[in-house]
């Protein structure tokens, strides 16, 4: 689908969650640049700021790249980025130590603003680096060790550079809180992403199991119908063969019975298949509303099905089922409306939704899913409606809405039985002369 949001609408729900997670970590790099990188130019001499700002930029970019590769590793599409993780750890330590130089030296005393900015750069770089490093491990214990190691390292690096003891403890505590929060955010994001993919896989597995269970049930019904009849047909056919070899006339009676049993089996199989092909419109409307609401799509159903002929309800029930499947599978709808009305002797079913699919259903290859007993997708629906002199229209309309409309004429109600015509008056010349029964004697 063309348009600014076409690339987003074309993604599945797990892919959308993965994209959101990935760009959230990229946004962390932008936060690092704006919160601790840009303030350098306003509070630090130009020579020192132009020296520290590229380090902060390089650290932010390295965090974004490492986060992206680590997410690929979590999803199993890449190997673990060991070199990037090592490079990020070394760069984090380098930039953090460089930030402490803003606290001043023996030959250049620092202002209060420089001291505060140096502490913020020191804590921020370690926090963002630790949170990104947490993506490179799946073990909670190792994540805890990374946070504790960053905290101890921050406190240990402060003392040799002349930071007072209380200030070093405060800095270590701040690193513990910020790094722990970002690490928890990274761990929760990975857990949520894995949970979404597992739920999607479970839904597909449940759908396959439902199809397999339905096939087994259909197979059991066919076995119950055909098993006994085929066994009787086989026995009577064998008996007819034996009787025919002996020249007995009873063989004809047995073959007549075989023929009757075959026709009875054919009738029963048709009844079983017809039970699977027929759909109740009221049940389909309620089921569609429940399925769409479970998928997070607001569904509004107007109109009712009572009083419609069985064949009309069955055909429109399949329309509701196929339209619901297309809304869930081919679009990204947030709202769906189903209306049923009877006007001028025609039943009109309209299904609208605001998730226009990538291709117009009804075109070759668009929304043509396999449908039971009726062909495939909308093509099968058109075949069903054509048998009732109905029509089916599907396509996008104004306002980014997709509309599917099915119309079926109401069958004419059976009228009263017409009176039997009066018999013609007999022609006297054509009246036969009765014969005497005893005229001919045997």
C-alpha positions as CSV (number, residue, x, y, z in Angstrom):
1,X,0.0,0.0,0.0
2,X,1.4,3.4,-0.9
3,X,1.4,6.3,1.5
4,X,3.3,7.5,4.6
5,X,2.0,4.8,6.8
6,X,2.0,1.9,4.3
7,X,5.2,0.4,5.6
8,X,3.8,0.4,9.2
9,X,0.4,-1.1,8.1
10,X,2.2,-3.8,6.2
11,X,3.9,-5.1,9.4
12,X,2.5,-7.8,11.7
13,X,1.9,-7.0,15.4
14,X,5.2,-8.6,16.6
15,X,7.1,-6.8,13.9
16,X,5.5,-3.5,15.0
17,X,6.6,-4.2,18.6
18,X,10.1,-5.0,17.5
19,X,10.3,-1.8,15.4
20,X,9.0,0.2,18.4
21,X,11.6,-1.4,20.7
22,X,14.5,-0.9,18.3
23,X,13.7,2.8,17.7
24,X,13.2,3.4,21.5
25,X,16.9,2.4,22.0
26,X,17.9,4.6,19.1
27,X,16.0,7.4,20.8
28,X,18.1,6.9,23.9
29,X,21.1,7.9,21.9
30,X,19.4,11.1,20.9
31,X,18.6,11.7,24.6
32,X,22.2,11.2,25.5
33,X,23.3,13.8,22.9
34,X,20.8,16.4,23.9
35,X,21.0,16.0,27.7
36,X,24.8,15.6,28.3
37,X,26.4,16.5,25.0
38,X,24.9,19.8,23.9
39,X,25.2,21.5,27.4
40,X,29.0,21.2,27.1
41,X,29.1,24.2,24.7
42,X,27.3,26.5,27.2
43,X,29.2,25.6,30.4
44,X,32.7,24.5,29.2
45,X,35.4,26.4,27.4
46,X,35.3,25.9,23.6
47,X,38.5,24.0,23.5
48,X,37.5,21.5,26.0
49,X,33.9,21.2,24.8
50,X,35.0,20.5,21.2
51,X,37.2,17.8,22.6
52,X,34.5,16.1,24.8
53,X,31.5,16.5,22.5
54,X,32.8,14.1,19.8
55,X,33.5,11.5,22.5
56,X,29.9,11.8,23.7
57,X,28.6,11.6,20.1
58,X,30.7,8.6,19.3
59,X,29.5,6.9,22.6
60,X,25.9,7.6,21.7
61,X,26.2,6.2,18.2
62,X,28.1,3.1,19.5
63,X,25.2,2.6,22.0
64,X,22.6,2.7,19.2
65,X,24.5,0.3,16.9
66,X,25.2,-2.1,19.8
67,X,21.6,-2.1,20.8
68,X,20.4,-2.9,17.3
69,X,22.9,-5.8,16.9
70,X,22.0,-7.0,20.4
71,X,18.3,-7.1,19.6
72,X,19.2,-9.1,16.4
73,X,21.0,-11.5,18.6
74,X,18.1,-11.8,21.0
75,X,15.8,-12.6,18.0
76,X,18.3,-15.2,16.8
77,X,19.1,-13.5,13.4
78,X,22.7,-12.6,14.3
79,X,25.6,-13.9,16.4
80,X,26.3,-12.2,19.7
81,X,28.1,-8.9,19.0
82,X,31.0,-9.6,21.4
83,X,33.4,-7.1,19.7
84,X,30.8,-4.3,19.8
85,X,30.1,-5.0,23.5
86,X,33.8,-4.9,24.3
87,X,34.3,-1.7,22.4
88,X,31.3,-0.1,24.1
89,X,32.6,-1.0,27.5
90,X,36.0,0.4,26.8
91,X,34.5,3.6,25.2
92,X,32.2,4.1,28.2
93,X,35.1,3.9,30.6
94,X,37.2,6.3,28.5
95,X,34.4,8.9,28.1
96,X,33.5,8.7,31.8
97,X,37.1,9.2,32.9
98,X,37.5,12.1,30.5
99,X,34.3,13.7,31.9
100,X,35.9,13.8,35.3
101,X,38.5,16.2,34.0
102,X,35.8,18.8,34.1
103,X,36.1,18.8,37.9
104,X,39.3,20.7,37.5
105,X,43.1,20.1,37.8
106,X,46.0,21.7,39.7
107,X,46.7,24.0,36.7
108,X,43.1,24.8,35.8
109,X,40.6,25.2,38.5
110,X,37.0,24.4,37.6
111,X,33.8,26.4,38.1
112,X,30.8,25.0,39.9
113,X,28.9,24.7,36.6
114,X,31.8,22.6,35.2
115,X,31.8,20.4,38.2
116,X,28.1,19.7,38.0
117,X,28.3,19.1,34.3
118,X,31.2,16.8,34.6
119,X,29.3,14.7,37.2
120,X,26.3,14.5,35.0
121,X,28.3,13.5,31.9
122,X,30.1,10.9,34.1
123,X,26.9,9.4,35.4
124,X,25.0,9.6,32.1
125,X,27.6,8.0,30.0
126,X,28.0,5.1,32.5
127,X,24.2,4.7,32.8
128,X,23.5,4.6,29.0
129,X,26.5,2.3,28.4
130,X,25.4,-0.1,31.1
131,X,21.8,-0.2,29.9
132,X,23.0,-1.0,26.4
133,X,25.5,-3.7,27.7
134,X,22.6,-5.3,29.5
135,X,21.0,-6.2,26.1
136,X,24.0,-8.4,25.3
137,X,23.1,-10.9,28.0
138,X,19.9,-12.9,28.7
139,X,20.7,-13.8,32.3
140,X,19.3,-11.6,35.0
141,X,22.2,-12.4,37.3
142,X,24.7,-11.2,34.7
143,X,22.7,-8.0,34.3
144,X,22.9,-7.5,38.0
145,X,26.7,-8.0,37.9
146,X,27.0,-5.5,35.1
147,X,25.1,-2.8,37.1
148,X,27.1,-3.5,40.3
149,X,30.4,-3.5,38.4
150,X,29.6,-0.2,36.8
151,X,28.7,1.2,40.3
152,X,31.9,0.0,41.9
153,X,33.9,1.1,39.0
154,X,32.4,4.6,39.1
155,X,33.2,4.9,42.8
156,X,36.7,3.5,42.4
157,X,37.6,5.8,39.5
158,X,36.5,8.9,41.5
159,X,39.0,8.6,44.3
160,X,42.3,8.7,42.2
161,X,41.0,11.8,40.4
162,X,40.7,13.8,43.6
163,X,36.9,13.5,44.1
164,X,36.0,13.8,47.8
165,X,34.8,10.6,49.5
166,X,31.2,11.8,50.1
167,X,30.9,13.0,46.6
168,X,32.3,9.7,45.3
169,X,29.7,7.8,47.2
170,X,26.9,10.0,46.0
171,X,28.2,9.6,42.4
172,X,28.3,5.8,42.9
173,X,24.7,5.8,44.2
174,X,23.5,7.9,41.3
175,X,25.1,5.5,38.9
176,X,23.5,2.6,40.6
177,X,20.0,4.1,40.3
178,X,20.3,5.3,36.7
179,X,22.1,2.3,35.4
180,X,19.7,0.0,37.2
181,X,16.7,1.8,35.8
182,X,18.0,1.7,32.2
183,X,19.0,-2.0,32.6
184,X,15.6,-2.8,33.9
185,X,14.1,-1.0,30.9
186,X,16.2,-3.0,28.5
187,X,15.4,-6.3,30.2
188,X,11.7,-5.5,30.3
189,X,11.7,-4.5,26.6
190,X,13.4,-7.8,25.6
191,X,11.0,-9.8,27.7
192,X,8.0,-8.0,26.2
193,X,9.3,-8.6,22.7
194,X,9.8,-12.3,23.3
195,X,6.4,-12.6,24.9
196,X,4.7,-11.0,21.8
197,X,6.5,-13.3,19.4
198,X,5.6,-16.3,21.6
199,X,2.0,-15.3,21.8
200,X,1.9,-14.9,18.0
201,X,3.4,-18.4,17.6
202,X,0.9,-19.8,20.1
203,X,-2.0,-18.2,18.2
204,X,-0.8,-19.8,14.9
205,X,-0.3,-23.1,16.7
206,X,-3.9,-22.9,18.1
207,X,-5.3,-22.1,14.7
208,X,-3.5,-25.1,13.2
209,X,-4.7,-27.4,16.0
210,X,-8.3,-26.1,15.5
211,X,-8.0,-27.0,11.8
212,X,-6.6,-30.4,12.6
213,X,-9.3,-31.1,15.2
214,X,-12.0,-30.1,12.7
215,X,-10.5,-32.5,10.1
216,X,-10.4,-35.3,12.7
217,X,-14.0,-34.6,13.6
218,X,-15.0,-34.6,9.9
219,X,-13.1,-37.8,9.4
220,X,-14.9,-39.5,12.4
221,X,-18.3,-38.4,11.0
222,X,-17.5,-39.8,7.6
223,X,-16.3,-43.0,9.2
224,X,-19.4,-43.4,11.3
225,X,-21.6,-42.8,8.2
226,X,-19.6,-44.9,5.7
227,X,-18.1,-47.6,7.8
228,X,-21.2,-49.7,8.5
229,X,-22.7,-49.1,5.1
230,X,-19.5,-50.1,3.2
231,X,-19.2,-53.2,5.4
232,X,-22.8,-54.2,4.5
233,X,-22.2,-53.5,0.8
234,X,-19.1,-55.7,0.8
235,X,-20.9,-58.6,2.5
236,X,-23.9,-58.4,0.2
237,X,-21.8,-58.1,-2.9
238,X,-19.8,-61.2,-1.9
239,X,-23.1,-63.1,-1.2
240,X,-24.5,-62.0,-4.6
241,X,-21.3,-63.3,-6.3
242,X,-21.7,-66.7,-4.6
243,X,-25.4,-66.9,-5.5
244,X,-24.7,-65.9,-9.1
245,X,-22.1,-68.7,-9.4
246,X,-24.7,-71.2,-8.3
247,X,-27.3,-69.8,-10.7
248,X,-29.6,-68.7,-7.9
249,X,-32.1,-65.9,-8.7
250,X,-31.6,-64.4,-5.2
251,X,-28.4,-62.8,-6.5
252,X,-30.6,-60.1,-8.2
253,X,-32.2,-59.2,-4.9
254,X,-28.9,-58.9,-3.2
255,X,-27.5,-56.6,-5.9
256,X,-30.7,-54.5,-5.6
257,X,-30.0,-54.2,-1.9
258,X,-26.4,-53.2,-2.6
259,X,-27.6,-50.5,-5.0
260,X,-30.0,-49.2,-2.3
261,X,-27.3,-49.1,0.3
262,X,-24.9,-47.2,-2.0
263,X,-27.6,-44.6,-2.7
264,X,-28.3,-44.3,1.0
265,X,-24.6,-43.8,1.7
266,X,-24.4,-41.2,-0.9
267,X,-27.3,-39.3,0.6
268,X,-25.9,-39.5,4.1
269,X,-22.5,-38.2,2.9
270,X,-24.2,-35.3,1.3
271,X,-26.0,-34.5,4.5
272,X,-22.7,-34.5,6.4
273,X,-21.0,-32.2,3.9
274,X,-24.0,-29.9,3.8
275,X,-23.9,-29.6,7.5
276,X,-20.3,-28.3,7.2
277,X,-21.0,-26.0,4.4
278,X,-24.1,-24.3,5.8
279,X,-23.5,-21.3,8.2
280,X,-26.0,-19.7,10.5
281,X,-26.0,-15.9,10.0
282,X,-26.8,-15.0,13.6
283,X,-24.0,-17.3,15.0
284,X,-21.5,-15.8,12.4
285,X,-22.4,-12.2,13.4
286,X,-22.0,-12.9,17.1
287,X,-18.8,-14.8,16.4
288,X,-17.3,-12.1,14.2
289,X,-18.1,-9.4,16.9
290,X,-16.4,-11.5,19.6
291,X,-13.3,-12.3,17.5
292,X,-12.8,-8.7,16.4
293,X,-13.2,-7.4,19.9
294,X,-10.7,-9.9,21.1
295,X,-8.2,-8.6,18.5
296,X,-8.7,-5.0,19.8
297,X,-11.0,-3.9,16.9
298,X,-14.2,-2.1,17.9
299,X,-17.1,-3.9,16.1
300,X,-20.6,-2.6,15.8
301,X,-23.3,-4.9,14.4
302,X,-26.7,-3.5,13.3
303,X,-29.7,-5.5,12.0
304,X,-30.9,-9.0,12.8
305,X,-31.1,-12.3,10.9
306,X,-34.4,-13.9,12.1
307,X,-37.0,-14.5,9.4
308,X,-34.5,-14.9,6.5
309,X,-34.6,-18.1,4.5
310,X,-32.1,-20.8,5.3
311,X,-30.2,-20.6,2.0
312,X,-29.9,-16.8,2.4
313,X,-28.6,-17.0,5.9
314,X,-26.1,-19.6,4.9
315,X,-24.7,-17.6,2.0
316,X,-24.5,-14.3,4.0
317,X,-23.0,-16.2,7.0
318,X,-20.1,-17.2,4.8
319,X,-19.7,-13.6,3.7
320,X,-19.4,-12.5,7.3
321,X,-16.9,-15.2,8.0
322,X,-14.7,-14.4,5.0
323,X,-14.9,-10.6,5.6
324,X,-13.9,-11.1,9.3
325,X,-10.9,-13.2,8.2
326,X,-9.8,-10.5,5.7
327,X,-10.1,-7.7,8.4
328,X,-7.8,-9.7,10.7
329,X,-5.4,-11.0,8.1
330,X,-5.1,-8.3,5.4
331,X,-5.6,-5.0,7.1
332,X,-4.7,-3.0,10.3
333,X,-8.2,-2.0,11.3
334,X,-9.3,-0.3,14.5
335,X,-13.0,-0.2,13.7
336,X,-15.4,-2.5,11.9
337,X,-19.1,-2.1,11.2
338,X,-21.5,-4.8,10.0
339,X,-25.0,-3.9,8.9
340,X,-27.8,-6.1,7.8
341,X,-31.0,-4.7,6.3
342,X,-33.9,-5.9,4.2
343,X,-35.4,-3.4,1.7
344,X,-37.4,-3.8,-1.5
345,X,-37.3,-7.6,-1.4
346,X,-33.4,-7.7,-1.2
347,X,-31.2,-8.5,1.8
348,X,-28.1,-6.3,1.9
349,X,-25.1,-7.1,4.1
350,X,-22.4,-4.4,4.4
351,X,-19.0,-4.8,6.2
352,X,-16.8,-1.7,6.6
353,X,-13.5,-1.2,8.3
354,X,-10.9,1.5,8.5
355,X,-7.9,-0.8,7.7
356,X,-7.5,-0.7,4.0
357,X,-5.5,-3.8,2.9
358,X,-2.4,-3.6,0.7
359,X,-4.3,-5.0,-2.3
360,X,-7.9,-4.7,-3.2
361,X,-9.6,-8.0,-2.3
362,X,-11.2,-9.7,-5.2
363,X,-8.3,-8.9,-7.5
364,X,-6.1,-11.9,-8.4
365,X,-4.2,-12.9,-5.4
366,X,-5.8,-10.4,-3.1
367,X,-7.5,-11.8,-0.1
368,X,-8.1,-15.2,-1.7
369,X,-7.9,-17.5,1.2
370,X,-9.2,-21.0,1.1
371,X,-12.8,-21.4,2.1
372,X,-14.5,-24.6,2.8
373,X,-16.7,-26.0,0.1
374,X,-17.0,-22.8,-1.8
375,X,-13.8,-22.2,-3.7
376,X,-11.3,-19.7,-2.4
377,X,-11.9,-16.4,-0.7
378,X,-14.1,-13.9,-2.3
379,X,-14.2,-16.0,-5.5
380,X,-16.0,-18.7,-3.6
381,X,-18.4,-16.2,-2.1
382,X,-19.3,-14.9,-5.5
383,X,-20.1,-18.4,-6.6
384,X,-22.4,-18.9,-3.6
385,X,-24.2,-15.6,-4.2
386,X,-24.5,-16.2,-7.9
387,X,-26.5,-19.4,-7.2
388,X,-29.0,-17.2,-5.4
389,X,-28.9,-14.4,-8.0
390,X,-26.9,-12.3,-5.6
391,X,-24.0,-9.9,-6.1
392,X,-20.8,-9.1,-4.2
393,X,-18.8,-5.8,-4.3
394,X,-15.6,-5.2,-2.4
395,X,-13.1,-2.3,-2.5
396,X,-11.8,0.8,-0.8
397,X,-14.0,3.9,-0.6
398,X,-13.5,7.5,0.4
399,X,-12.0,8.3,3.8
400,X,-9.6,5.3,3.9
401,X,-12.5,2.8,4.5
402,X,-12.8,-0.6,2.9
403,X,-16.3,-1.8,2.2
404,X,-17.7,-5.2,1.2
405,X,-21.4,-5.4,0.2
406,X,-23.4,-8.5,-0.6
407,X,-26.9,-8.4,-1.9
408,X,-29.3,-11.3,-2.2
409,X,-32.9,-11.2,-3.4
410,X,-35.5,-12.6,-1.1
411,X,-37.1,-15.7,-2.6
412,X,-40.8,-15.5,-3.4
413,X,-43.0,-17.1,-0.7
414,X,-44.9,-20.1,-1.8
415,X,-48.5,-19.2,-2.6
416,X,-51.6,-21.3,-2.0
417,X,-52.2,-24.3,-4.1
418,X,-54.1,-23.4,-7.2
419,X,-57.5,-25.0,-7.6
420,X,-57.6,-28.1,-9.7
421,X,-59.2,-27.5,-13.2
422,X,-62.6,-28.9,-13.8
423,X,-62.6,-32.1,-15.8
424,X,-63.8,-31.7,-19.4
425,X,-67.4,-32.8,-20.2
426,X,-67.5,-36.2,-21.7
427,X,-68.4,-36.6,-25.4
428,X,-71.3,-38.9,-25.8
429,X,-69.9,-40.2,-29.0
430,X,-66.7,-41.1,-27.3
431,X,-68.2,-43.1,-24.5
432,X,-67.0,-46.7,-24.8
433,X,-69.5,-49.6,-24.9
434,X,-68.9,-51.9,-21.9
435,X,-68.1,-55.5,-22.7
436,X,-69.7,-58.3,-21.1
437,X,-67.3,-60.0,-18.8
438,X,-68.6,-63.5,-19.4
439,X,-68.4,-63.1,-23.2
440,X,-65.1,-64.9,-23.3
441,X,-64.7,-68.0,-21.2
442,X,-61.4,-69.7,-20.6
